[in-house]
Amino acid sequence: MYDFAVVGGGIVGLSTGMALYKRFPNAKVVVFEKEKKLAFHQTGHNSGVIHSGIYYKPGSYKARFARQGNTSMTEFCKEYNINHDICGKIIVATKEEELPLLEDLYERGIENELSIERLTAEQINEIEPHVNGLAAIRVPSAGIVDYRQVSEKFAEIIKEHGGEIRLGSEVETMVEGDDCVTIKTSRGTEKARIAINCGGLQSDQIAQATGYKTDMKIIPFRGEYFKLKPEKRHLVKNLIYPVPNPKFPFLGVHFTRMIGGEVDAGPNAVLSFKREGYKKTDLNVKELMDVLTYRGFWKLARKFAKEGIEEYRRSFSKSRFTASLQELVPEIQEDDLIAAPAGVRAQAVRNDGSMVDDFQIITGKKTIHVCNAPSPAATASIEIGKEIVNRIPVQQHLIDQLHLQKV
C-alpha cells in the first residue's frame, strides 16, 4: 500500500508529490499519469509566463499563490539551473476608455503588494519601441520559463526520494474506505492511505467518480496562437499585454517572448469540442454533449454572447486576429504570423453560469480534489502543492501509522 497517491502528472500533481516528500520524507508516494509523457496537457501547452498576480482579487488564492509562487518558482529555477528570465511585462492602454481600467488595475496591483509602476507613452517606447500605447503599467517581477523543464525537475526530485511515477496509467475510479482509498487504473488496482486528485481537465469527473458532487463542471476553452516569423521577432522585446476587458473573463490576445526566443501571439478563447481538443477538428461527441446539456454553460454563453461571437470570428479569420494584435503593435502584418500549437484551459463553471474565479480545492475523507486550477496555476504550482499537503491530517496517530517524520 502507498501512503499517498497523486492523480495527474502535470505541474500541479508533480509539485504536490514533491511537497509530500518535503513534509513527509519517509512516505511512499506514487503519481499516476494517463499519458505516456509528463506535463502533456495544460502544462505542456503553457505560454511559459511566470505571472505576478496583478489581475486577481486581493486575498484570493490566485493573488496570494501567484505572488508567492513568482518568488518560489524563480528561486527553484535558480537552485536547479533551469533557464528562466525575469524580463518584466507591460500592460498597455491603447484607447482613452481603457485609461480608467488601467488605473483600477494599478490600484489592484498595489493592493496585491506588487512593485509596479505607471508608464507614459514615451516610457512605453523606451521599453517596447514598436508598441502603440497611451499609458501602461510595468510589472518587473513577471518572467518566462519552460514549465515542462520545471515539471521534469519536480519528477526527478520525487524519484530521488523513492517515489514512483506510473505513465500510461489512467485512473478510472477511486473508492474511499475506512483505512484507505482503492484506486482502479487502466493498468491495475492500487491502494493508498490518501489520494490527491490533480487531474486538470478531468478533475471534476474524477471527483464525481469518487463520490463528491460539486456545483461546477470543467468547460474546456481552446486558446489559439500564432508565432511571429523569426525576422519579425524584434518587434517584441518581452511581454506585452492589453488592458483586460472586465466584462470578459480572459486576458485578451497578447505577445509573449518564449524562453527559446520565439514570440507567441494570442490566445483567443473558444469552446473546445473535446476536453483535450487542441485542434478545431477535434471532437468527442460525449464530452461535447456533456457541455451542451449543462445549464451553467448556456447561462455563461448568454452572458458573454457578444464577446464569444467575436472570439469565434477571430478563430476563423486570421485578418481579425491580426487586427487585434495591431492594436498593440501596429507594424504586425498578417503574413508575419505563423500558426502555432493551441492550448486548452480547464475552466470550472458553476450551475448558475459563473466562472469559478479562484483555485478550488475540495477536501474529502481520504481524498483531496483540485477542481479548478487554470492559469496562473503553473506559476503558483509550488504554493498549491504546499497548500494541498497542509490540508492532509497530521494527527500524531496518522504520523505513527505512516511511519513518517514531521519536518
N, C-alpha and C positions, 0 to 999 in steps of 0.2 A: 504493500500500500504506500502511496505517496502522501507526503504531508500536505503539499499544495499542488494543484493542477491549474494551469493558466490556459485558457482557450483563446487562441489568436496570436499569431506570430508577427503582428505589426509592431510599430514602435511603442505603443502603449502596453501591449502584452509583454514585450521584452523588457521594457522599463520596470514593469511590475515584478517580473521574475528576478531582475537584478536587485530591486528594493527588498524583496523577500530575503535574499541572502545577506543583505546588509543588516537586516534586523534579526534574522534567524540563521546564523551562519552554518548550523548543522542540519538544516532542513533538507528534505528530499523533495525536489521540485521537478515537475515535467511541464513542458509547453507543447500544446497541440496546435498544429497549423495544417489546414486542409490543402494548401497549395504545396508544390514541390520546392518553392523558394520562400524565404522570409521576406517581409516587407513588400508583398506582392501587390497589394491593393492601394488603399489610401496613402500609405507611407511611400510606396514606390512610385506613385503618381503625384507626389507633392511638389509644390513650386520651390521648396527649399528655403523659405524665408524664416529667419529667426525673428519672431514678432516681438513687439514691445508691450502690447496690452493697451494701447491708446484707445481702441474703439469700444471697449467693453464696459458694462455697467459697473461703477465703483463698488467694491465689496464682493463682487461675484467671483465664482471660481475662475472664470476665464480671465478676469482682470488680474486677480492675485497670482494665479498659476502662470500666466503669460509673463508677468513682470518677474516673478521669482525664477521661472523657467528660462527666461532670457539669460539670467546670470548663471544658473546651474548648467544650462546647455553649453554656454560659452566656456565655463570652467572645465566641463567634461571634455570638450574638444581640445582645449589646451593641454589637459593632462594626458590625453591619449593621442596627441599629434594628428587630430582629424582636421583636414583642411577646411577652414571657415574664414569669413571676412565680416567683421562688424563695420560695414560700409555706410550705414545710415540710410534713411529714406526721406523723401519729401512727399507731403500730401498737398495737392495743388488745387486752388480755386481758379477756374478759367472763366467764370461768369460772375457778374455783380451779385446775382441772387445766391451764389454759393458762399459769399463772404461771411454772412451771419452763421451759416452752418460750420464754416471753418473755425470761427471764434468759439462756437459751442464745443467743437471737438478739442480745441486747445484747452478750454476750461476742464473738460473731462480728463485730458491727459495730465493736467496739473493735479486734479483730484486723485488720479491713479498713481501719483507720486513719481511721475516721469520727468526726466530732464529734457525739455523740448524748447524750441524757440520759434518765434514768428519770423517769416522772411518776406521782404518786399519783392517786387518783380525783378529788380536789379540783382538782389541777392540770390534769387532763384537761378538766374542765368550764370552766376558765378559757380554754382554747383552743377547745374544741368543746362549747358548753353543752348540746347535745342528745344527747351520746354517753353510752351506758351502759358503764362500764368500771371494773375493779378496779385496773388499773395499765396503763401504756403506755410506749412508747419514742417520744421525739420526735426526728425526723430533720430538722434545719433546712435541709439542703442540697437536699432534694427540691423540685421545682418543676413548672411546667406550661408548655407551648408548643404551637403548631400545627406539627407536623412537615412538613406539606405546604408551609407557607411556607418552612421551612428548606430543604426539598428544592428548591424553586423558586430559592432564592438559590444553592444549590450549582450548579444547572444554569446559572444566569446567569453564574457565575464561569467555568464550563467554556467557555461560548460566548465570553466576553470574551477567553479565551486562544486562540481559534480552533478549539476543539473542536466536533464535530458531535454532535447528538442526533437519532437517527432513530426517530421514533414509528411505530407500526404495523408494526414490523419484528421478527417472531418468529424467533428463532434455532432452526433445525431440526437442524443438525449442525455440529460443529467437528472438523476433522481436523488433527492436528499433523504438519507436515512437518519437513524438516531446517532450513529457513530461516524458516518462517512457519506460521501457523495459517490454514487455509481455513475461512471461516465462511459457511455457507449459511443465508440468511434467507428469509422469505416474500416479500421484495422484491429478491432478487438475492444474489449471492455476492461477498464481500469477503475480503481478506487482511490479516492483521496479524502483526507480529512476535511479539507476546504478547497473549493473550486472558485476560480475567478474568471468571469466572462468578459473578455476584451475582444469580442467578435466583430466589432466595427459594423460593416454593412449588414451583418447577420445577427447583431447583438440582441435586438428585440425578439427575434424568433427563438434564439437560444434561451433567453429569459422566460419566454412563454412556455417553451418546452420543459422548463424546469418547474413550472407551476406558478410563475409570477406574471400576473396580468397587469399591464400598465395602461394608462390613458394616452399612450403615444404609439406611433409607428414610424419606422425608418422609411423615409422617402428618398430615393436616390436622385440627386441632381448632377447631371454631367456638366463639367466645365471644360469648354473647348478652347484650345490655344493655337496661336501661330508663333513662329520664331522669326526673328529678323535675319535676313541674309547676312552672311559674315561681313560683307563690305558696308553694311548699314549699322553694325553694332555700335559704332562710335556715337550714334545719335542718343544713346542711353548710357550714362556712366554707372548708375547703381540701381536704385529702386524708386520708381515714380508712380504714385497713386493719385486717383481723383478724390475729391470730397465725396464720401458715400452718400447716397440718397437715403434719407432717414425713413422714407416710405417703402423702401425695398431692402430685404434682409441680406443682401450680398454687397460686396465692396465695389463692384464695377470693374471694367477692364483696366488693366494697369501693366506696367513694364517691370520685369524682374530680371536683373542680371544673375545668371546661374553661376555656381562655383566653378564650372568648367569654362566660363567665358561666353557661353551662348546667352541670348536675350530672349526671354519669353514675353509674349504679348497676349493678355487675356486674364481671366477667362470670362465667358458668358455663363449663364446658369439656366439649363433647360432640363425638363424631366427626362430621366433615362428610362427606357422601356425594359430595363433589366437591372437588377441591383448591382451587378458588376458589368454594366454595359458601357464600354469605353468608345464604341463606335455608334454612329447614327443608325446603322443597320442591326445592331444587337437587339434581340427581342426574346423575352421569356414571357409567354402568354400568362402563365400562372402568376408570376410576380407582377406583371402589369395589371392584371385583373384585381390583384390584392390592393393595388394603389387606387384603381378606378372605382372600386366598391367601398372605399374608405371615406366616410363622411368628412373627416378632417381635411383630406386632400381637396375636396371640392370647395370647402369653406375658405381654404387658403388660396385656391385658384381664383375664386371670385374676388377676394380681397386685393390680389395683385394681378388682375386680368390685364390691365394696360401694360404694366411692366413686363409681364410674362410673354405677351404677344410680341413685344419689341425684342425680347431675348431670342425668341424663335426666328424672327426676321433676321436678326444678326447671325443666327446659327446657319441659315441657308443663303446668306448674302455676304460675300467677302467684302464688297464695297461698303456695306453698312458697318461691318466690323472695323474696316479701315477708318471710316469716318469717325467712329468713337475714339479710336486711337489718336486721330489727328487733332482732337480737342486738346490733347496733352502735348503731342509732338507733331506740329503741322507738316513737317517735311516728310513724314511717313507716306509712302505710296503703296498702292495695292500690290504692285509687283515686288515690293520689299519683303513681303510676308510669305513664309513657307509653312504649310500645315504641320502641326506638332501633335504629339500624343495628348489625349484628353485625360482628365481625372474624374472621379465620381465622389461627391460629398455625401456622406451618410448623415442626413439631417432628420432628427426626430421631430414629428409634427403631432400635436395633441388633437384630441377629438374635436375641440372647438375651433380648429383651424390655425391655432397659433403655433409658431415655431418655438421649440424649446431652445431658449437663447443662452443656456448655460450648460456646462458639463453636468450630466445626470448619472449619479451612481446610486444603485439600489442595493441595500444590504439585506440579505436573506438569512436563513438559519445557519446554513453552512456554505452559502454561496454569496458572491458579490458580483453585481452586474453593472458594467459600464455601458449605459444605454444611449448616451449622446456624447460623442467626443469628436466633433468635426474641428476644423481649424479654430484656434491655434493649438490643437492637441499635440502636434509634433514638437512645437516649441516647449509646451508645458509637460511633455511626457514624463520627465524625471519627477516633477512635482505631483503629477497624477499618480504615478507609481507609489510615491510616499504616502499620499492620501489613502489609497486603497489599502496599503499594508497597515496603516494606522487604524483602519476600521476592523481589522481582524482581532477577535477577542484574545486577550493575552493574560487571562487569569492564571494564577500560579498552577492550577491543576492541568490547564492546557499545555503550559510550558513543560511541565513534568512529563505529560503524556507524549509530547512530541520530541522529548529529549533535546530541547533547544536551549540556546543561551540568549538571554535578553541583553541587547547591546545598546 
